[in-house]
Amino acid sequence: MKRSNENENDFRSENNEKKRKIIDENELIKKFLCSNFYIDKTLLIKDFIEEISSIICVTVPFGYGKTVNLNMLRYFFEMNYKDENNNENKKFFENLNIAKETKDGESYIDLYQGKFPVVYINFDDIYLKKSFDETIENFKRFVQKLYSYYGNIKNENLSDYEKEMIKKFKNCKANIYDLEDSIGILCEYLYNTFKKKIILLIDNYDSLILDSLNTPFFNDLYFFNQELLSNIFQNKRYIFKSFITGKIDVRFFKPFDSFDYLLANNKYNKYFSVTDLELQKLLFEFKLENKSEEFENYYIDYLLQNGFIEKSIPKLLEFEMLKKEYINNNRDIIWTLFIKFGYLIVDNNELKIKNKEIKEFIKIKFSYWKDNFYKYFKYSEIIDLFIKNYDEEKIQEFLENSINKENYSSNEDLNNWYALIYSLLSLNNKYVIVTKNKYDEKDNIRELLYVHKDYLDRLNNNCDNNNNSNSNNSNESNKKNDQFNPDLSKIFYITINIVTEEDEIKEGCIQALDDNEKFLFNGLELKNIYDKIIKFGISVCGNKCGVIYEINYGNKFKRKEMETKVYSGENYDDLYEKGYYFIDKTRMINKLIKEGNAVYLITRPRRFGKSLNLKMIQKFFEKRTKGDSKGNDVFDGLEVSKDRKNMREFHKYPVIYLNFKDNESKTYESALMYLKSKISSQFRYQRKKIDFKKLDTSDQKLWNKIENEEEDMNKLNESIQFLCQCLIEKKFYKRKCIVLIDEYDKILINSFENGYYEDFIGIIKSLFSNIFKGNENLYFGVTTGCLDLGLKSLYSGVNNFYECTLLDDNFFYDCYGFTESELEKILTDFKISSKEKNKIQKEYDGYSCGYGNHIIKNLYNPYSFMKFIKFNKEKKDDYSYKYYWYSSGSDNILNKIIKENEFSFEKDFLSLLYGNVIIVEIKEILTLKKNYKKDEVWTVLLYSGYITLSDKEEYEQNVKKMDDQIVKLLKKESELNEKKSELNEKKSELNEKKSELNEKKSELNEKESELNVNESELNVNESELNEKKSELNENENDKELIKNYKNDLLIKHREKDMYYIKIPNNEILSCFIAKLQENLNDQIKNNNSYINDFINGLFNKDIEAINSNLNNYLKCFSEYHLFAHKNEYENVYQVLLMQMFLFYKVYGLTAEESSGSGRYDFGFPNKKKKNEKEKEYILIEIKSCKSIKDQKEPDHNQLHKECENAIKQIINKNYKMKHENNGYKTFINYGIAFWRKYCRIEMNISDNNKIIGPSKPFE
């Protein structure tokens, strides 16, 4: 075989050679389906024929000439089906490259052109419909058209089956199974008819598959496609060669021994791209061949704007100086030629355009040349790096690759860089370059402005020295400007600074940014003219440079007013793209930038903005992909943008983001696959942002393993660290990585709940340790979750590690939850009445965060508050308050704590429910357990958002204001025992005196049981005696007891790990009450009617209902519930009744209230009697019957006597006195006697002698 040689420098001379007859080029372009012109790729024919495999599959992107090449192959190989000897298509190839190729002495045209039946299929011609069936109908019509193409071919030897099938295909009557064989049958038909193997060309084979990816019928269509193509290639006897193209390389045809090629493969990439030689020919044809002329742009543009330019003019000494190579290396000779041809003149060492006519001629030609250059060399993408992407690395790479590498003096070197940047930017005809007056520039600084034409008049109207003559009438332009979006009112300010050493480049960029901080340019204050100034500081040294940008804002800049669309999601992109209302929390970014290299563990309750803030951090810092200009103005006017140095960090970092929120893995294996999948997705995401080929082969191999989820455990643990290494050490980024991990505790809690925590925790520890410890490519890391699960040890040795929890957060204390000032802003923006503020505070305020030695108070629940706004923003009054936060997530933790720790019977917990501040132990680190101890649950509740911190000041105020009724109920049992002990001592003294005075009652003293029977009578006598003794005065005892109790609380010291806590607001309070009710409901078989019916019975004086429901209620509890302590006290039953009254929300409830000559257990008005004349008051006294040894059943007689004693106590001690003075006329006195899980209630109305009891004892 022989291939003729091409001389790369002879393509021009071919125009002067005598050529064979050439067909009309337009006909060739039309035949091969080209767009504008045809680049000769016919040598593909030779490589196709000589390929070892009969099946070739090439995958390249859209627009790379797949269809053109396949049409070219089609018309080369396809025979004339009517007359095999009449080759109609030969003329198209006689003057193309394939005509020069020979094989064994014969040309390829003679050997192969027009010799084969060809089946050409382009799957792009089959349009995807809304359903699978509709798409198949479309395919039927495609097959019908395909068969019609071969309709005139006759074959009398067809079998009946073949005839039937062809008829079906031509008439669109085939079913889906027939269609799967349709192409194979056609190939077989052509092969049998012409006794020749066929050429099969399949274009865009994966088009339908890709189009249907996100449809519900993807699987059906994929299977159909697979069967269709498999049926073709299972019997390859009729195929000579098959060329297949597609967009995605998935080795679809590998089972049929295909050779698969990507665009990067050296063998075929030249047929699906433009080679250097082909580019030179195009440039010659379009008169654009001098590629290096791009940088002459600066001088010509400057000449057109200013009318003159200072330039060194070399002398033309010999013809050699006119050769292309010389001109490319000595660009200034062009100016000599301009002068020689009469376009320019020299006047006092200045070059000037000769006259207006020539100026207009140069202007037109120059504009045309720029437009073509801008279009064909993709310089729009490079300029976008300045005006859209702000891509420092890519700008630096382009500038360094483009700058002339010869040595210059320092001044010439600076001018050379300046000319390069000027030339590049001037190619975009929508923008104008404005230069600085020479006398105002420093020797080591060059400056220019880059202004959109629509905003150029902002400069012109403020400056007598107009730098551009192409501006429109200023009045018309200003009128137009007023209609523009404010974000377009921006200007690009580029300052170039030269330094002497390469290690000074970065500092030189900073100096360039800091230069001219007032933004004075040609006597104008740019900040008074433009809303936004993007400033590039470019520092150069020899052939190296650095680029840093920052964003500045004009003095009159105002952020666009937000819409009042409420958002409660977690995606920061939604806030900007969909126009939602949000509160500026970008001060968090300020703090991250200020601290610099650090690692943070942040814990907050759910729905407190953790994910949203993490997405905000990603949105600010992450460098975007090429061509992505979204988000440039997301942070305009926000707090972070007020310091221009912050904006030097904007969109400049590689950010790795992992979120474990959606983990629901039930087994260790599925959790491992989940983790691999999450990490794999990050590798796929980062691949799109880099030039993957720049990685070493070994790194590519490991990267692919991790991305394909094939890595072993060690590589999994090191994967994110490896990713950081690839991104930074290969210089894809000049700044280190930021790693963000959201909901880190979700994956651990899930592993614990499903029993594989011990196996899985080691993996997480190792992964986190590799990310945050010793990772030299890490800038900062942030991990967030709800709970602090003791991973602090992972960060030991990490410089600047900060644990930021609700207990102590010196950085982000005001970044989660809304502050008072933020609340005021929201109320104003949504026009919510300020009168509602107090109500809002009670419902959603009250959270606190530790900050050093004090706490930050009054943080509002952001989720509940914004939901409140959403559902009330259209109202003027009658606002609806609901508990959104509590309803928005799982309450498994709270359920577990209340149920397992018997919080229903805990006095500390009940004290919280009464609105008190208490002191408890809270451990900073939480260890996952199945059952938490009572001193550990406070930690869980705090981190989960159900309680919050308080402080000493609030604690002391709370103690002083604590209601006496609550104090009485919440006294510790030890205090009650102490008091009882004192009373018992006095009782014994009285008993001794009684025994002396009552010698006749010796029989009573002999038997202790008889004394117990008459205890109530003795209690009455004791009461009468106590009334006579001041030391036993009930009122005095009450006051003293309350005073002592409060004093003890006030002097109580907060020891290590002890914190003041409280319930933050009504939402959480109601949540707790609901949970307690649910817990009790569970214990009473989900029937809470007992409580309601019992209390309604009290109101209705229904003694049967009262007895029945309270006894049924008691039966719901275990012995442990009621008698966790050895001794049985009335206080246990007091707590029980207090719960019932609390859940029922009994109005006007008093407990342990002093009245008459004693204090009663409970009292409250009868809500059924609201008439002033019929006002009734209910008084309740509780008695507890002690157990006798081995007693298993209640003593109903004893219960009856205790009820009578209780009622007599209410009457004899005149408990009604205080309420009688308040206007109550009728008193309903209830005596309740308890023995274990049994009780009896009896009733007396208005002190009459009649006591009413149940008709029969309750069993």
GIGIDA-V121728 format. One record per helix or strand. SS is the DSSP state (h for helix, s for strand). FROM is the first residue (numbers start at 1). LEN is the number of residues. If there is no record, write none. Layout:
# GIGIDA-V121728
ss->SS from->FROM len->LEN
ss->SS from->FROM len->LEN
This chain:
# GIGIDA-V121728
ss->s from->2 len->1
ss->h from->13 len->4
ss->h from->25 len->7
ss->h from->43 len->8
ss->s from->55 len->5
ss->h from->66 len->12
ss->s from->78 len->1
ss->h from->90 len->3
ss->h from->97 len->4
ss->s from->102 len->2
ss->s from->106 len->2
ss->h from->108 len->5
ss->s from->116 len->7
ss->h from->123 len->3
ss->h from->132 len->18
ss->h from->160 len->11
ss->h from->176 len->5
ss->h from->182 len->13
ss->s from->198 len->6
ss->h from->207 len->5
ss->h from->218 len->16
ss->h from->236 len->3
ss->s from->239 len->8
ss->h from->254 len->3
ss->s from->259 len->4
ss->h from->269 len->3
ss->h from->276 len->10
ss->h from->291 len->16
ss->s from->308 len->3
ss->h from->319 len->4
ss->h from->324 len->6
ss->h from->333 len->8
ss->s from->344 len->4
ss->s from->350 len->4
ss->h from->356 len->21
ss->h from->379 len->11
ss->h from->392 len->11
ss->h from->410 len->16
ss->s from->431 len->5
ss->h from->438 len->3
ss->s from->445 len->8
ss->h from->453 len->8
ss->h from->474 len->8
ss->h from->486 len->3
ss->s from->490 len->9
ss->h from->502 len->13
ss->s from->520 len->2
ss->s from->524 len->2
ss->h from->526 len->3
ss->s from->532 len->10
ss->s from->544 len->10
ss->s from->566 len->1
ss->h from->572 len->6
ss->s from->581 len->1
ss->h from->587 len->9
ss->s from->598 len->6
ss->h from->610 len->12
ss->s from->622 len->1
ss->h from->639 len->4
ss->h from->646 len->4
ss->s from->653 len->1
ss->s from->655 len->5
ss->h from->668 len->20
ss->h from->692 len->3
ss->h from->697 len->11
ss->h from->713 len->5
ss->h from->719 len->11
ss->s from->737 len->6
ss->h from->744 len->10
ss->h from->757 len->16
ss->s from->778 len->8
ss->h from->792 len->4
ss->s from->801 len->4
ss->s from->818 len->1
ss->h from->820 len->10
ss->h from->834 len->11
ss->s from->847 len->5
ss->s from->854 len->7
ss->h from->862 len->11
ss->h from->884 len->4
ss->h from->892 len->9
ss->h from->903 len->3
ss->h from->907 len->7
ss->s from->918 len->4
ss->h from->937 len->8
ss->s from->948 len->2
ss->h from->952 len->10
ss->h from->964 len->7
ss->h from->973 len->25
ss->h from->999 len->8
ss->h from->1008 len->6
ss->h from->1015 len->14
ss->h from->1030 len->3
ss->h from->1034 len->17
ss->s from->1058 len->5
ss->h from->1066 len->18
ss->h from->1089 len->12
ss->h from->1103 len->13
ss->h from->1119 len->4
ss->h from->1130 len->15
ss->s from->1150 len->6
ss->s from->1158 len->8
ss->h from->1172 len->3
ss->s from->1176 len->9
ss->h from->1196 len->17
ss->h from->1217 len->4
ss->s from->1226 len->10
ss->s from->1238 len->8
ss->s from->1252 len->1
